[in-house]
Amino acid sequence: MLNNLSSFFPVKIMSLTLSDVQKLADLARIELAEHEAQTMFAQLNRLFTLIDKVQTVSTDGVLPLAHPTELAFSIAEKAHIEVRLREDKVTEIVPRNEYQRIAPATENDLYLVPKVIE
């Protein structure tokens, strides 16, 4: 059982450098102007700071949920509230053959994409 987020992140998350952000953009095939890279750099480091703060919260005695609605149902049951969820049924049919016909490359009903990690 997981009692603390530190089991997912055993070491403190380090901040990125601007060159890290530019390399990530290259790997993702995203063109970033210098000012966009600077903005992304600041935003990602703020995100990592937030993750560091979340890791400091003690989760001792908090049981993990098997499903995100588990807690909602538990609270609703105690408060005598009905939780209404829509029926889980197919509402659209995806025309796979049409989509794959116009795809650059497919094989065995799968889309083939170029290798991006060197």
trRosetta pair geometry for C-beta under 8 A, 3 or more apart (Angstrom, degrees):
i j d omega theta_ij theta_ji phi_ij phi_ji
1 63 7.2 -53 -159 -132 128 68
1 64 6.8 -167 -156 4 81 107
2 5 7.8 55 167 -83 118 37
2 7 5.7 -139 -136 51 92 142
2 8 7.8 29 -145 -38 136 93
2 59 7.6 0 129 105 83 138
2 64 5.7 62 47 -53 102 129
3 7 7.6 94 48 -20 63 129
3 59 5.8 168 172 93 47 89
3 60 5.4 30 -176 -103 111 56
3 61 7.8 57 -141 -10 98 35
3 62 7.6 125 -143 49 56 76
4 7 5.9 117 77 -14 75 91
4 55 7.9 64 170 -164 91 69
4 58 7.1 -45 -105 -141 100 50
4 59 5.3 164 -97 44 47 101
4 60 7.2 1 -63 -57 94 69
5 8 5.5 -46 -172 31 64 110
5 9 6.4 9 144 25 87 102
5 54 6.5 4 42 126 170 92
5 55 5.0 -122 88 -117 119 67
5 57 7.5 50 8 59 122 87
5 59 6.7 100 -23 -3 78 137
6 9 6.1 -77 -137 70 41 73
6 10 6.5 77 166 -108 76 40
6 55 5.7 94 -74 -168 75 105
7 10 7.1 15 -143 -74 26 80
9 12 7.8 62 149 -110 110 19
9 13 6.1 -38 -163 -52 136 96
9 51 7.4 126 -57 156 169 114
9 55 6.0 -80 67 -102 129 137
12 52 6.5 36 -156 -120 88 109
13 48 4.9 -144 122 -161 126 102
13 51 5.6 20 21 94 156 126
13 52 5.9 -131 43 -67 102 89
14 48 7.6 -33 95 177 23 149
15 45 4.6 33 -147 -128 110 103
15 48 5.7 169 -102 79 62 148
15 49 7.8 16 -88 -54 105 83
16 20 4.1 -131 -165 81 97 138
16 21 5.7 102 137 -50 135 84
16 41 6.5 -135 93 -141 109 73
16 44 5.5 -2 23 110 136 130
16 45 6.1 -127 37 -70 83 86
16 48 7.3 157 -11 -20 86 148
17 20 4.7 109 52 -3 70 101
17 21 7.4 -134 97 -2 43 84
17 41 7.9 -27 154 -139 25 117
18 21 5.6 -51 -154 34 38 113
18 22 6.5 37 150 -17 67 105
18 37 6.3 76 -163 144 91 112
18 38 7.0 -8 -121 -95 117 59
18 41 5.1 -19 -102 -100 70 150
19 22 5.5 -52 -146 39 37 113
19 23 6.2 40 153 -22 67 104
20 23 5.7 -56 -148 36 30 110
20 24 6.4 31 153 -19 64 105
21 24 5.7 -52 -148 35 31 112
21 25 6.4 33 152 -20 63 105
21 32 7.5 -69 141 73 99 167
21 37 5.4 137 113 -164 123 85
21 40 5.3 146 -164 103 132 110
21 41 4.7 -101 -26 -81 159 81
21 44 6.6 179 -97 22 109 147
22 25 5.6 -51 -149 35 33 114
22 26 6.5 36 151 -21 64 103
22 32 6.8 -133 -113 61 66 124
22 37 5.6 15 -76 -138 84 139
23 26 5.5 -51 -150 34 34 114
23 27 6.4 34 152 -18 66 104
24 27 5.7 -54 -147 37 32 111
24 28 6.2 20 156 -8 66 111
25 28 5.9 -64 -145 47 29 103
25 30 4.5 -95 -158 75 79 96
25 31 7.3 105 162 -106 116 11
25 32 4.6 -72 -141 -4 162 120
25 37 6.8 -84 -18 -103 153 96
25 40 7.5 103 -65 85 118 167
26 29 7.4 26 -179 -78 32 34
26 30 7.9 -88 -53 49 19 63
27 116 5.9 98 -176 154 68 104
27 117 6.7 33 -153 -94 112 65
28 116 7.5 56 -100 174 25 145
29 116 6.7 -93 -28 -128 106 124
32 36 4.3 -140 -162 95 85 114
32 37 4.4 112 129 -63 129 83
32 40 6.5 -62 -137 5 148 143
33 36 4.6 90 51 8 76 106
33 37 7.0 -141 91 -8 37 87
34 37 5.8 -55 -149 34 30 112
34 38 6.5 32 152 -20 64 104
35 38 5.5 -49 -148 34 35 115
35 39 6.5 37 152 -20 65 103
36 39 5.6 -51 -148 36 34 112
36 40 6.2 33 153 -17 66 107
37 40 5.7 -54 -144 40 31 111
37 41 6.1 41 152 -28 64 106
38 41 5.5 -51 -148 32 29 119
38 42 6.7 26 155 -16 62 104
39 42 6.0 -57 -153 36 30 108
39 43 6.3 26 153 -16 66 110
40 43 5.6 -57 -143 40 32 110
40 44 6.1 29 160 -18 68 107
41 44 6.3 -57 -145 37 22 106
41 45 6.5 16 159 -12 60 111
42 45 6.0 -62 -148 40 28 107
42 46 6.4 30 154 -20 64 106
43 46 5.7 -54 -150 34 31 111
43 47 6.5 35 151 -21 64 104
44 47 5.4 -51 -152 33 35 116
44 48 6.5 34 152 -17 66 102
45 48 5.6 -48 -145 36 37 111
45 49 6.5 44 151 -22 64 101
46 49 5.5 -51 -151 33 34 115
46 50 6.6 37 150 -20 64 102
47 50 5.6 -53 -153 34 33 113
47 51 6.5 35 149 -20 65 103
48 51 5.4 -48 -147 34 37 114
48 52 6.5 44 151 -22 64 100
49 52 5.6 -50 -153 32 33 115
49 53 6.7 34 149 -18 64 102
50 53 5.6 -53 -152 34 35 112
50 54 6.4 36 151 -21 67 103
51 54 5.6 -51 -147 34 34 113
51 55 6.5 40 152 -25 63 103
52 55 5.8 -53 -155 28 31 115
52 56 7.3 34 150 -25 60 100
53 56 5.9 -53 -163 22 38 113
53 57 7.9 46 145 -29 62 93
54 57 6.0 -41 -168 9 46 115
59 62 4.5 -80 -172 42 78 125
65 68 6.4 91 119 -94 141 33
65 70 4.8 176 -158 52 102 128
65 71 5.9 -62 -102 -32 137 100
66 70 5.8 97 51 -55 77 152
67 70 4.6 119 64 -36 81 99
68 71 7.5 -51 -179 25 41 98
68 72 7.7 30 137 -4 65 113
69 72 4.9 -58 -157 43 61 118
69 73 5.8 62 145 -24 85 100
69 83 7.4 141 -172 157 112 151
69 85 7.3 2 -133 -75 159 141
70 73 6.1 -59 -152 36 27 108
70 74 6.4 27 152 -20 63 109
71 74 5.5 -55 -148 36 33 114
71 75 6.3 29 157 -15 68 106
72 75 6.0 -56 -147 39 28 106
72 76 6.0 27 156 -18 64 112
72 83 5.9 109 137 -117 105 147
73 76 5.6 -56 -140 40 29 111
73 77 6.1 34 159 -25 65 106
73 83 5.8 -98 -97 20 66 154
74 77 5.9 -54 -148 31 25 111
74 78 6.7 20 155 -13 60 107
75 78 6.0 -60 -153 38 31 108
75 79 6.2 9 157 -1 68 114
75 81 7.8 -11 119 44 76 122
76 79 6.0 -69 -142 51 29 98
76 80 8.0 -104 166 68 57 6
76 81 4.2 -99 -151 75 80 94
76 82 7.0 84 173 -125 125 3
76 83 4.6 -153 -11 -43 178 105
77 80 7.6 26 -176 -76 29 35
77 81 8.0 -80 -43 47 20 66
90 93 7.1 55 160 -74 123 67
94 99 7.2 -23 168 -7 96 139
95 98 4.0 19 127 21 118 119
95 99 6.4 137 94 -17 73 88
96 99 5.8 -63 -148 41 32 108
96 100 5.9 22 161 -14 71 112
96 109 6.9 18 159 -154 137 99
97 100 6.0 -59 -139 43 27 105
97 101 6.2 39 157 -33 63 104
98 101 5.8 -50 -150 23 28 116
98 102 7.3 6 160 -2 59 104
99 102 6.6 -72 -160 43 31 95
99 103 6.5 44 146 -42 67 104
100 103 5.1 -39 -144 12 42 123
100 106 4.7 38 -162 -69 104 166
100 109 7.0 -75 -89 -138 160 51
100 111 7.2 -138 -113 -80 84 80
103 106 5.2 82 81 -47 133 105
103 111 5.5 -118 -162 -122 151 97
104 112 7.7 -104 92 73 86 87
105 111 7.3 97 85 -169 64 58
105 112 3.9 -58 113 62 110 115
105 113 7.9 -180 65 -64 108 29
106 109 7.1 0 174 -127 117 13
106 110 6.4 159 -159 78 75 40
106 111 5.7 -44 -103 -103 81 44
106 112 6.2 -170 -97 0 22 89
107 110 5.9 -26 69 60 66 91
107 112 5.6 54 4 -50 103 118
113 116 7.8 -24 134 -24 109 103
115 118 7.7 106 133 -83 107 51
